Amino acid sequence: MSSQHCDRCNKVINPGDLFYRLTIKVFADFDGIINVKDTKMDLNKEFEKVKSYPEELVEEEVYKEFDFILCPRCKEIYCANPLHLPLNNVEMRDNAS
Ligand SMILES: [Zn+2]
């Protein structure tokens, strides 16, 4: 059994060690409302454009999944600010070990 590494800090995760699996799913959502302001957009033309994209690329536009392994420390850091939002008066402690 090969040892795993934290995808964030590259720390070795030994067999039996606690680690976390982070799965991020990003997918397109649509509320069903077509903005009237956008009617100048030719929907058929847009559709043709999308059809001409390579299939993989279109799929990435609609759905993307990330799968990471995190050590407990990186899990804490990630959970503290999953979207990397700017934090006011909070110092980001990033242990680049
Ligand atoms: Zn880590």
Boltz pocket constraint, residues with backbone or C-beta under 6 A from the ligand:
constraints:
  - pocket:
      binder: B
      contacts: [[A, 6], [A, 7], [A, 8], [A, 9], [A, 10], [A, 11], [A, 70], [A, 71], [A, 72], [A, 73], [A, 74], [A, 75]]
      max_distance: 6.0
